[in-house]
Amino acid sequence: MRSRLFVKIYLTLLASLAAVAVASAVFWWHGQGEEESSWQSQRARFVAALIPPDMDRRSVEAMLERLSRAFDADIAVYDPHGRLIAGAGRPLSPDILERPWRHGPRSNFHTMVTELPDGRAVAVRMERPFGPTGRNPLAYLVLIAGVIGLAAYPVVRHLTRRLERLRGGVDAWGRGDFVARVPEDGSDEVAAVAKSFNKAADHVERLIKSHRALLANASHELRSPLARLRMAIDLYEQAPDESRKEEIVRNLAELDTLVDEILLASRLDHVEKLDAPEHVDLLALVSEEGARNGVEVSGMPATVTGVARLLGRLVRNLMQNALRHGAPPVTAAIVQSGSTVELRVRDHGPGIPDNESARVFEPFYRPSGRSEAAGGWGLGLALVRQIAERHGGAVRYESPPGGGACFVVTLPVYRPPKR
């Protein structure tokens, strides 16, 4: 079914062409009338000069004969009362002065009647030099508009067909087909809209997949502390004990941390720009977290732009991850290089296999060979990556010489504007 947009665009184009054609015809018609009036005045003066009023009949006939032979025309001169004075060539109809058009548009002859200033009239009938010339100029304009309209049909149809494909993709995506995409052919505004739609659809699809994976992994990871918590509560009710009470508190803290990480990860997924960023002294922030977790910190002061609370969470996750899954000593260093600054957190544990170094930042990553009872790494490193990316940085894993694991966060350094 032809779309309404196509009909609107095409009818608008045709209406515009019709308006231009009509306006051009009216302009030409008025201009032609003015030109014809001016030409008739000049022609009358010219003929009056050739045949002055005081010229005798014989001289008039001689003049008409010469003009008739020169132009192969039939010529007649009438007095102010319509009586024939002289003529040359074939005789003209007596009523030619009243209805000159009768011999004009419908025949191969062109008839002109010129009224002279002294009241006389000169009628001339001659063959058209190039066939009939009495065509309506509006017909030419209509023909041109029709040709343009036919030529514009495939162009407009191609444009609206691309819009229809775009609408179809949006409708399919709205029905839940999140893998639906639209063609991005072309370099105009329609292609730009298609690219924007595909980009937004990719982003939403990634969010949905991320949330589904997060929900599945979170429900899986929540089972262990919930089961331990239930068992500890049952044992505590049967025989209250301080160690069982501590187990309950520890499982509750683990659940609280996991829920907090899930909420923070979900919020960061929907954040494009940071709210109220500020200038943060990275060395001071790392030193504070290092003192809290017993990690040695070294390096030079460096200022970055971001949210101190999120950057503190990034540093804390890296240090706690090293303390929990690595081995002492755990160190943190601030290294500035040009326009970037690196935060390097290193431990001396077993490290991570090279073939799993890219997956270590996935939510609820569990290294190979680690039992399910031992639990995974939760969302700690996944949050580190999200926070780093929201601050215009990145994080990577390195295997340092001598063993262990080293996580490197790269952030842009704040440069005060020049005055």
C-alpha positions as a printed Julia matrix, in Angstrom:
419×3 Matrix{Float64}:
   0.0     0.0     0.0
   1.35    3.38   -0.96
   2.32    5.38    2.07
   0.66    8.67    2.85
   4.05   10.37    3.08
   4.84    9.4    -0.5
   1.48   10.75   -1.72
   1.98   14.0     0.17
   5.49   14.57   -1.16
   4.59   13.66   -4.73
   1.38   15.73   -4.79
   3.27   18.67   -3.31
   5.84   18.39   -6.1
   3.15   18.2    -8.79
   1.25   21.12   -7.29
   4.43   23.18   -7.22
   5.11   22.38  -10.88
   1.51   23.27  -11.83
   1.76   26.58   -9.96
   5.02   27.42  -11.72
   3.5    26.5   -15.1
   0.39   28.64  -14.59
   2.38   31.59  -13.26
   4.79   31.37  -16.2
   1.91   31.21  -18.68
   0.22   34.24  -17.17
   3.47   36.18  -17.17
   4.16   35.21  -20.78
   0.62   36.06  -21.85
   0.78   39.54  -20.38
   4.24   40.11  -21.76
   3.17   38.9   -25.18
   0.22   41.28  -25.17
   2.42   44.24  -24.34
   4.95   43.2   -26.96
   2.23   42.73  -29.59
   0.75   46.16  -28.82
   4.14   47.83  -29.16
   4.88   45.94  -32.38
   1.5    46.91  -33.89
   2.21   50.6   -33.23
   5.65   50.4   -34.84
   4.25   48.38  -37.76
   1.54   50.95  -38.42
   4.08   53.76  -38.54
   6.31   51.73  -40.86
   3.49   50.91  -43.29
   2.26   54.51  -43.19
   5.75   55.64  -44.21
   5.76   53.18  -47.15
   2.29   54.15  -48.3
   1.73   57.81  -47.39
  -1.83   59.23  -47.69
  -0.92   61.43  -50.63
   0.45   58.57  -52.77
  -1.6    58.04  -55.93
  -3.36   54.75  -56.66
  -0.92   53.65  -59.35
   2.09   54.17  -57.07
   0.29   52.34  -54.27
  -0.4    49.35  -56.53
   3.22   49.3   -57.7
   4.44   49.35  -54.12
   2.03   46.52  -53.18
   3.18   44.43  -56.17
   6.8    44.69  -55.1
   5.96   43.76  -51.51
   3.73   40.88  -52.66
   6.47   39.37  -54.8
   9.12   39.89  -52.11
   7.11   38.22  -49.34
   4.89   35.94  -51.48
   1.93   37.54  -49.77
  -1.55   38.81  -50.62
  -1.89   42.51  -49.72
  -4.83   44.87  -49.8
  -5.3    48.54  -48.72
  -8.71   49.8   -47.57
  -9.94   53.32  -46.98
 -11.4    54.44  -43.6
 -14.84   53.2   -44.79
 -13.62   49.67  -45.61
 -13.58   50.13  -49.41
 -10.71   48.57  -51.34
  -8.15   51.1   -52.57
  -5.56   48.77  -54.12
  -4.4    45.18  -53.88
  -1.78   42.71  -55.01
  -1.77   38.92  -55.18
  -4.88   36.87  -54.62
  -7.98   38.75  -53.55
  -8.8    38.81  -49.87
 -12.19   38.15  -48.36
 -14.3    41.31  -47.93
 -14.94   40.58  -44.26
 -11.27   40.22  -43.37
 -11.31   43.55  -41.55
 -14.03   42.33  -39.17
 -12.77   38.72  -38.63
  -9.08   38.43  -39.42
  -8.76   35.38  -37.16
 -10.92   33.33  -39.55
  -7.99   32.96  -41.9
  -5.36   32.58  -39.22
  -5.04   29.9   -36.54
  -6.94   27.16  -38.39
  -5.04   27.4   -41.73
  -1.49   27.45  -43.05
  -1.79   31.2   -43.69
  -1.16   34.02  -41.32
  -3.3    37.15  -41.64
  -2.42   40.58  -40.24
  -4.54   43.72  -40.33
  -2.78   46.99  -39.58
  -4.72   50.18  -38.98
  -2.84   53.29  -40.14
  -2.99   56.63  -38.31
  -5.01   58.22  -41.14
  -7.8    55.62  -40.8
  -6.76   53.33  -43.66
  -6.19   49.61  -43.07
  -3.67   47.27  -44.66
  -4.42   43.51  -44.7
  -1.68   41.01  -45.41
  -2.03   37.23  -45.84
   1.08   35.08  -46.16
   2.05   31.46  -45.67
   3.49   30.54  -42.29
   7.25   30.09  -42.6
   7.52   27.03  -40.3
   4.03   25.61  -40.25
   1.36   26.53  -37.7
   2.59   28.82  -34.94
  -0.63   29.36  -33.04
   0.16   26.87  -30.27
  -0.82   27.62  -26.73
   2.32   28.29  -24.63
   0.53   26.84  -21.59
   0.57   23.46  -23.32
   4.37   23.57  -23.48
   4.58   24.42  -19.79
   2.16   21.63  -18.9
   4.2    19.22  -21.0
   7.42   20.26  -19.24
   5.77   19.95  -15.82
   4.48   16.5   -16.76
   7.94   15.32  -17.84
   9.47   16.63  -14.61
   6.7    14.97  -12.6
   7.32   11.61  -14.28
  11.08   11.93  -13.77
  10.57   12.84  -10.1
   8.34    9.82   -9.43
  11.14    7.23   -9.0
  13.22    9.67   -6.95
  10.41   10.42   -4.5
   9.4     6.76   -4.42
  12.97    5.7    -3.63
  13.14    8.19   -0.77
   9.83    7.17    0.75
  10.59    3.48    0.3
  13.69    3.94    2.47
  11.53    5.69    5.05
   9.09    2.78    4.91
  11.93    0.32    5.55
  13.02    2.46    8.47
   9.49    2.48    9.86
   9.25   -1.29    9.4
  12.48   -1.8    11.34
  11.26    0.45   14.15
   7.93   -1.39   14.28
   9.67   -4.77   14.4
  11.99   -3.54   17.13
   9.01   -2.17   19.06
   7.33   -5.59   18.89
  10.27   -7.11   20.73
  12.55   -8.12   17.87
  15.63   -6.5    19.39
  17.96   -7.88   16.69
  16.03   -5.99   13.97
  18.12   -3.43   12.1
  17.52   -1.16    9.11
  19.72   -0.63    6.02
  22.14    2.28    6.28
  22.67    2.82    2.54
  23.2     6.38    1.41
  24.73    9.46    2.99
  21.69   11.71    3.46
  19.47   12.47    6.44
  17.53    9.2     6.07
  20.78    7.22    6.29
  21.8     9.28    9.33
  18.48    8.45   11.03
  18.98    4.76   10.18
  22.48    4.8    11.65
  21.23    6.51   14.8
  18.46    3.95   15.15
  20.85    1.02   14.68
  23.26    2.53   17.18
  20.48    3.0    19.74
  19.16   -0.51   19.06
  22.65   -1.98   19.58
  22.97   -0.11   22.85
  19.56   -1.24   24.09
  20.25   -4.82   23.02
  23.53   -4.81   24.91
  21.78   -3.42   27.99
  19.08   -6.08   27.81
  21.62   -8.86   27.4
  23.72   -7.4    30.2
  20.74   -7.16   32.51
  19.63  -10.68   31.69
  23.1   -12.03   32.37
  23.35   -9.91   35.52
  20.02  -11.22   36.78
  20.92  -14.82   36.01
  24.36  -14.58   37.63
  23.09  -12.59   40.6
  20.35  -15.12   41.33
  22.96  -17.86   41.11
  25.43  -16.06   43.36
  22.78  -15.15   45.92
  21.94  -18.77   46.56
  25.17  -19.53   48.4
  25.06  -16.75   51.05
  21.31  -17.26   51.47
  21.78  -20.98   52.05
  24.62  -20.35   54.49
  22.56  -17.69   56.24
  19.57  -20.0    56.62
  21.73  -22.78   57.99
  23.51  -20.45   60.41
  20.17  -19.1    61.68
  18.84  -22.64   62.22
  21.98  -23.66   64.13
  21.98  -20.45   66.14
  18.37  -21.06   67.21
  19.26  -24.57   68.38
  22.47  -23.6    70.13
  23.3   -19.88   70.31
  27.01  -19.32   69.83
  29.17  -16.26   69.14
  30.85  -17.85   66.11
  27.48  -18.66   64.55
  26.35  -15.11   65.2
  29.46  -13.83   63.41
  28.66  -16.18   60.5
  25.18  -14.68   60.25
  26.59  -11.14   60.28
  29.22  -12.07   57.66
  26.61  -13.58   55.31
  24.37  -10.55   55.74
  27.3    -8.26   54.88
  28.03  -10.37   51.8
  24.41  -10.1    50.68
  24.41   -6.36   51.33
  27.59   -5.9    49.31
  26.29   -8.0    46.43
  22.98   -6.11   46.25
  24.82   -2.79   46.42
  27.09   -3.85   43.55
  24.12   -4.97   41.45
  22.35   -1.64   41.94
  25.47    0.36   41.17
  26.18   -1.69   38.03
  22.61   -1.14   36.86
  22.85    2.62   37.43
  26.17    2.87   35.57
  24.66    1.05   32.59
  22.22    3.94   32.16
  24.69    6.77   32.78
  26.1     8.59   29.75
  27.68   11.5    31.64
  28.74   11.86   35.23
  26.7    14.08   37.52
  28.58   16.99   39.12
  32.18   15.92   38.32
  34.92   17.53   40.38
  38.71   17.69   40.51
  40.02   14.79   42.59
  43.54   14.3    43.96
  44.05   10.69   42.93
  47.09   10.09   45.17
  45.24   11.34   48.26
  42.21    9.2    47.45
  44.34    6.06   46.87
  46.35    6.73   50.04
  43.14    6.97   52.07
  41.86    3.65   50.73
  45.31    2.1    51.17
  45.39    3.11   54.83
  41.93    1.65   55.33
  42.87   -1.71   53.69
  46.51   -1.96   54.75
  47.94   -1.48   51.25
  51.24    0.36   50.63
  50.8     3.35   48.29
  53.49    5.24   46.33
  53.68    7.73   43.47
  53.33   11.4    42.63
  50.23   13.62   43.06
  47.91   13.71   40.04
  44.53   15.4    39.56
  41.7    13.81   37.61
  38.13   14.92   36.88
  35.32   12.71   38.15
  33.14   11.66   41.04
  35.22   11.0    44.15
  32.74    8.44   45.5
  32.94    6.32   42.33
  36.72    6.63   42.08
  37.0     5.58   45.71
  34.85    2.53   44.91
  37.14    1.69   42.0
  40.26    1.81   44.19
  38.61   -0.1    47.03
  37.45   -2.9    44.7
  40.93   -3.32   43.24
  42.58   -3.47   46.65
  40.0    -5.84   48.15
  40.18   -8.05   45.08
  43.97   -8.27   45.45
  43.72   -9.0    49.17
  41.0   -11.61   48.72
  42.26  -13.49   45.66
  45.97  -12.66   45.6
  48.76  -12.83   48.15
  50.71  -10.18   50.07
  52.38   -7.88   49.7
  49.74   -5.78   47.9
  50.92   -2.41   46.58
  49.37    0.53   44.75
  51.3     3.08   42.69
  50.39    6.3    40.87
  52.39    6.83   37.65
  51.78    9.91   35.48
  52.75    9.87   31.81
  51.94   12.92   29.68
  48.2    13.52   29.61
  47.27   10.32   31.44
  47.83    8.84   34.87
  48.0     5.15   35.74
  46.86    3.48   38.94
  48.66    0.14   39.31
  47.46   -2.32   41.98
  49.63   -5.42   42.29
  49.6    -8.56   44.4
  51.91  -11.59   44.52
  49.35  -14.36   44.22
  48.97  -17.04   41.55
  47.73  -14.53   38.95
  45.29  -15.2    36.13
  45.85  -17.47   33.1
  46.66  -15.51   29.96
  43.71  -16.99   28.07
  41.31  -15.63   30.73
  42.78  -12.16   31.21
  40.09  -10.57   29.01
  37.22  -12.33   30.82
  38.33  -11.29   34.27
  36.27   -8.09   33.96
  33.04   -9.95   33.2
  30.35   -9.91   35.92
  30.63  -12.87   38.34
  33.74  -14.19   36.63
  35.05  -17.41   38.16
  38.6   -18.56   37.25
  38.95  -22.03   35.79
  39.6   -24.69   38.4
  37.84  -22.73   41.13
  34.97  -24.66   42.7
  31.46  -23.22   42.81
  31.53  -23.46   46.59
  34.44  -21.06   46.62
  32.28  -18.47   44.86
  33.11  -16.13   42.03
  34.64  -12.7    41.92
  31.26  -10.98   41.93
  30.94   -7.57   40.27
  34.06   -5.98   41.73
  36.21   -5.89   38.59
  33.2    -5.35   36.33
  32.41   -2.21   38.33
  36.04   -1.13   38.04
  35.75   -1.26   34.25
  32.42    0.59   34.22
  33.67    3.36   36.52
  36.91    3.76   34.54
  35.04    4.01   31.22
  32.58    6.56   32.63
  35.6     8.7    33.57
  37.06    8.5    30.06
  39.61    5.85   31.01
  40.2     2.11   30.74
  41.44   -0.84   32.78
  43.6    -3.79   31.8
  45.29   -6.78   33.37
  49.04   -7.39   33.25
  51.2   -10.3    34.31
  54.2    -8.65   36.0
  57.66  -10.25   36.05
  58.1   -12.41   39.1
  54.47  -13.57   39.18
  51.33  -12.18   40.73
  48.62  -10.04   39.18
  48.6    -6.35   38.31
  45.54   -4.31   37.35
  46.21   -1.0    35.6
  43.63    1.8    35.42
  44.37    4.64   32.97
  42.62    7.99   33.48
  43.01   11.39   31.76
  44.85   14.0    33.82
  43.1    17.29   34.53
  44.8    20.24   32.85
  43.78   23.69   34.1
  42.81   26.05   31.29
  45.45   28.51   30.16
  44.81   32.16   30.93
